[in-house]
Amino acid sequence: MVSSERMDLNRWLYVCPGNPVVLRYWQESSVTADWVKPDKSSGQTVETTAYVLLTMLLKGRIHYANPIMTWLTQDQHYGEGLYSIKDVVLTLEAITEYSRVVPRATLDQDINIRYTRKGALGRVQLSLSRPVATPIQISKSDDIIVSTGYGRGVSSVKLKTVYYQTTASTQTRCNFDLTIDIVGPDVSSNPTMRAPHLVACVKYKPPPNEMYTESTLTVMKIQLPTGVEPYLEDLKQFSDEDDSVISHYELQGDTAIIQMVSVPSDVFQCVGFRVRTRFRVIGAAESLLTVTEPQDKAACASYRGTVDSTLTADKRTEETCQPHIKYAYKVTVKSSAAEGDFMTYTATIAEVLKKSKEFEVLGPGTELDLVKKATCNGVDLQNSKQYLVMGSSGSEVTHSGSFKYRLPLDSEALVEVWPAACSSPECQDYSSHLSNYTLDLQLFGCP
């Protein structure tokens, strides 16, 4: 038992020979002890050192305590003996506590982690060489149990909730390869190339799972260097042809705005025009080239809002069973709300057609959010109507103390109107295909 009596160590000399330290003990700075004959001062040195050892053990500072233990147990103290009953008792108490605490402080544990109702989650092994385990993602809505049946040492578990904020990403994904350069007469024998030309080239990089191989209605903006004047009339040759490249161009201040009809993904599409220097500036001048897609179709889901009787059950099954599709649901939209640059639709799952492990907690009656960018005007969902929704990603967020899934209606998602009632033969055939498609997936799943 550690004494509650407070000790003033300011008058004690701390001795720690060796580098790194191999021994630690405390003796009064005013006393010159005889190493051969133990006396009261040598007994106090042992008592004080034993007290410090007990304190360090209580605080768990094992590395600091080891040199103290060495001094007490290897007869390093005065006269290779003890002086009084008190220093004998304190020494034995400190050694006993050390032998009890140190084995427990040596980290060696096997830890089991599992859900309360949904099975095992993982197993972690901790040791002195590996005191920190790799984080494990909790993907299911359930309580977590962490246990160890045997082992030594003390470990702690930290749970961190990650919140997904519905805002535009700070990392802009570039869907184009760009080049811009000034060329002169040395690149061509054409007389029209005698004057310097600014040539800008662009090639489309389709996002993953994008069905389109070219970008349409693309705007190129070229900010000209200070003192440089363009001859934009040169661009007329690109817009007057039957297979025109440019639909519109204009100069706004020092920026040339060029609207391109399309941008291919297999070759660079280039446009150029003459430039002249009106006046020279000191230092290097740069030209900034940016390319944008005003429709931002890469961020929008594919949408089918009209009856298409050519979409058979087999075609839909093939579409749903593609590897990147992780879920497919028949949903009923209940409400909608604008959230900044996004529109969120609250929906209820009516039927589950396909789901992977990360979505296995979702079932009929589950409420979820469908989120689209506000600029995706082509994806028009209405309250109280039903839709087929499939996609490849989603996130679980905390909502009003419970968990809720959010599914992005992005370029990897598809939304199709599911008619509730039909009167025309075309609509009836359409609904029949949807019913057969649903039955096939629920009975047989994906092939």
N, C-alpha and C positions, 0 to 999 in steps of 0.2 A: 504494500500500500504506500503510495507516495504521500509524504508529509505535506500538509497544507501550510506549514510554516514558511514564510517568505524569506528568501536568502538574498543578501546584498553581495553580489559578486564583484562590485567595483573595487573592493580591497583585496581581491584574489588575483593572483598572477596566472594567466592562461598559458599553459605550456603545451606545444604541439610540434615536437621534432619531426623532421622528415618532409620531403616534398615529392610525391604526395604524402599527406600526413599518415603516419603509422601508429602514433600514440597521442592520446589527449588526456590531460589531467589538470587539476587546479590546486594551487597552493598559495598560502598567504604571502604577499609580496614582502612583508616586513620580517619574515622568519627565515633564518638560515638553518636548514635542517641537517642533521647528521644521518647520512645514508646507512650507517651501520647500526645505530641505536634508535629504534622507534620511540617517539614521545608523543605528547599531546598534539603538537603541531602536525606530525605525520599522520596521526589518527584523524585529525580534522581534514587533511588533504584527501584521505580515502573517503571520508564521509561526504565531503563536498562533491568529489568526482562521482560517487555513487548516486547522489541526488541528481546531478546533471544527466547521468545516464538514464535514470528513471523518467526524467522530464522529456528527454529526446525520444524515448520509446513511446511515451504517451502522445507525443506529437507525430509519431510515425517517421521520424528522420533517421532511418536505419543506417544510411551511409555515414552520417555524422556520428552515430553511436558506435560503429564498429571499432575505431581506434581507442575509444574509451574502454570498451570491453576488453580489448587486448591489454591495456595497461593494468586493469584490475585482475586479470586471470593469468598473466604471465610473470607474476612475482616481480613486477617492475617497481613496486612501491618500496618505501624505505625499509631496509633490513630484511627484505624478502619475507615480511610477516605483517600481522595486524597488531594494533595497539590495544583496543578496548572492545568490550562486548558490542557497543553501539556500532562501531565501524565494521565489525564482523557481521552483525545482523543486516546492516544496510547493503554490504557487499553481496551477501547471499540473496537478499531480496532483489537487488538489481540483476544479478546473474540469472535468478529464476525467471524474472520477468522477461529478460532478453531471450532465454531459451523458449519461453512461451510465445512471444510476439514474433520473433524473426521467422520461424517456419511458416507462420500464417501470412507474413508480409511478402514471402517469395511467391510472385505471381505465377500460377500454373492452373488454369481453369478451362474446362469445357462447358460452354454455355449453350443451352437450347432455347430457341425463340420460336414461338408458335402462336397462331390465332386461337382465340377461345373456342370458336365453333368451326373454323374453316381450315383446320389442319396445320401441318408444320410449315414454318417460314424459312428456317435456316439454322445452322449451327456455327458457333464461333469458338475459336481456340485462342486464348490469351496466355502470354508468357512474358518473361523479362525482356526477351528479344523482340516480342511483338505485343506491346502493351495496348495498342489501339487497333480496333477492327475496322474493316471497310464498311461504310454505311450501307444499310439495307433499306430498300424502298418498300414502304407499306402501301400496297395497291388495293387492298380490300377494306371495306368498312366493317371492322370488327375490333374487339379488344385484343391486346397483346399480352402474352405471358412469357416472362424471361425467367429461366430457372437453371440451376446447376446442382447436380447430384453429388459431385465430389470436386476436389481441387483445393488449392490454397490461394490466399491473397484476397484482396478486396477490389471489386469492380463496380462501376456505375453505368447506368443506361440513360441515354438522353434521347428524347423524342422531339422532332422538329416538324412542325406543320408548314408546308410550302403553299403559299397562296398565289394563284395565277390571276394576274391583273389584265383585264380586257382593254389593252391599249395597243397602239401601233408599236411594232418592234423598233428598237433603237438601232438594230443592225439591218440595214437595207440590203435586200438580195438583188444583185445585179443580173438581169436577164439578157445582157448584151455584151458583145465584144466590140471595143471601139478603137479606132486609130484616127489621128489627125496629123497633117503634115503640110508644109509649104514646099511645092515643087517648082522647078524652073525649066528652061529650055534644054538642059542636059538630059532630061528623061524622055524626050520625044523630039522627033524632027518636024512635027506638025507646026506650021507657022503660027497658029493660034496659041501655042504654048510658050511664045517668047516672053510674055509677061508672067510674073509669079502667080501661081495658082494655089489656093487653099483647098485641099482635098480631105474630106471626112468620110470614113468608111464605118459601117456598122453591120454586125451579124447577130442574129437572134440565138439565144441559148434557152431552149424550152425548159421549164421546171420539170422535176420528176413527175412521171405519169401524165404529162401534158399531151393531149391528143392532137393539138395543132403544131405544125412544124414551121410556121411563119407567124410573125407578129403583124397585125393589121392596125391601121390608123396610128402610126407612130410619129411622134414629134421630136425633131432634132433641133437643139438650140446651140448655136455657136457664138460664144462671146468673143468678139474680136479684140486683139491687142490695141492698146492706146496708140492713136495715130495711124491706124490701118483702115482703109476704106474699101468696101467690097463692090464688085460689079455683079449684082444679083440677077441682072438680065441674062447672064450666062446660064442660069438655071431653067430658063424657058425651054431649052432643048429637052430637058427631062420631063416636062409636063405636056408638051404638044404631041408627043407620039401616041400611036394607038395603044401601045403597052407602056403607059406612062409610069414613071417612078415617083414623081412628086405631084401632089394634088393642090398644093398652095405654098407660097413663100412670101415673106415680107421682112423688112428691117425695122426693129424696134430699138431705137437708140443705137447702141453699139453691138446689139445681138441680132444675128440672123436666125429667123424662125422658119424652119422647113418642115412641112407636113408630108410624110412619106406614105404612099399607098400601102406598101407592105415591105417587110424585112425578112429575107429568107434565113434559114438556119444552116444551109450547106455551104454558102459562099458569102463573101462580103459584098454589101450593096454600097456603092460609092457615089458621091456627088462632089462637084468641085466648081469653083468660080474664081475669076481673076481678082486680085487685090492689088492695091497700090499704097505706098506710104505717103501720107499727107505731110507728116512732120516726124522727125526723129525724137526719140526719148532716150534719156540716159538710163542704162541698166537693162536687164533682160525683161521682155514683155511676154506674157503667156496668153494662150487662147484656150478657153474652157469649153469643152464639148459635153453636153448632157443629152440623153435620149430617154424619153418617157412614153408610157402607154396610158393615155388618158382614161381608157375604159378599165384599166387594171384588171383585165379578165383572168390573169394568173391567180388572183386572190379570190375568185368567185367560183361557186359550185356550178356544175352542169345542171341545167334546169329543163325539165320537160313539162310544159304546162298545157299541152294539147293532146288529143287522142291520137295515138299512132298504132294502128292495128297490125303493122308489120313487126312489132316487138312481140315475139312469141315467148312462151314460158321458157323454152330452151335457151333463147338468146338472153333473157334476163338472168337465168341461172348461171350461164357462162360468165356474164358480166359480174354477178355477185360473188362468184367463187374465185375471182382473181386473187392472187396471194396478198396484194397490198390492201385489199378490202378487209377490214377487221370487224365491221358490224353492218347489219342491215335490219332496219326496223320499219314497221308500219306505225305511224304516229298520228296523233290528233293534236293540232295546235290549239292552245287554250287562250293565250294572250301574247302581246308583243309590247316591247318598250325600247326606246332609243337610249343608248349608253355611249355618249361621246361620238366617236367615229364608227360605232357599231350598232347593229340592231339585234336585239335578243328576243327570240321566240320561246316561250314556255310551252312545252308539249308533253303529252303522256303517251307512253308506249302502248299500242294496242296489240301488236303481235311481234314476236322476235323471230326473225328469219335467219339471221346468222350473227354469231358473236364469238370472239376469241377470249382467251383467258383474262385479259385485262378488263373485259367488259362483262364478265360472267355474273356480276352482282345485279346487272340490269335485267328486268323481266317485265312482263305485262303489268301495267298499272304504275310503273316507275315514272316519276316526273323528271324531266331533264331540260336543259337549255340548248337551243340551236342558235349559234352566233354567226352572223355574216357582217361583212363590211357594209357600211351605209351606202357606198358607191355602187354596190352590186344590184342595180335596179332591175336586172333581168331575173333575179331570184325573188319572186313575189309570193310570199306565203300569206294565207288568209286565216283569220281566227275561225275555229269550229270546223275547219276542213282537214281532210286526211291526206297524208303524203307517204311515199316510200322514200326513206332516207338511208343512204349508205355512205361509208367513208372509212378512213384509215387511222384517225387519231381522235383523242379526246382527253379531257383532264377532269380530275375529281377535285372539287372545291368545297369549302365549308360554307354552309348557308343556313342561317338561323339555328345554329347549334347542331346541324345535321349535315351529312354529306350529300352532294349533288353533282351530277356529271354535266359537263359542257362539251358539246360537239361542234367544232368549227365547220361552217359551210364554206370551205376553201376549194382550191383547185383540185383536190383529191376526193371531193365529196360529190354526190349526185342526189338530186331531189326530183321526184316525179309525183305529179298529182294522182291521187287515188280516188276515183269517183265514188261518191256515196250512193248515188242513184242514177240510173241511166234510162233514157227513153228511146234513143236512136239505136239502130242495129250496130252501127260502128262502135258506139260507146259500150253496148252490151258485149260485143266481141272483145273489146279492150278489157272490160272487167273480168271476163271469163279467162283471158290469158293471165291476168294478175292472180286470180283465184287458183289456177293450176300451178302457177309459179310458187305461190305460197305453200300449197299442199306438197309439192315435190320437195321443197327445202325442209319442211317440217318433218316429213316422213323419212327422206333418204339423206338429207344434208348435201354437202358438196361432194362431187365424185372424187 
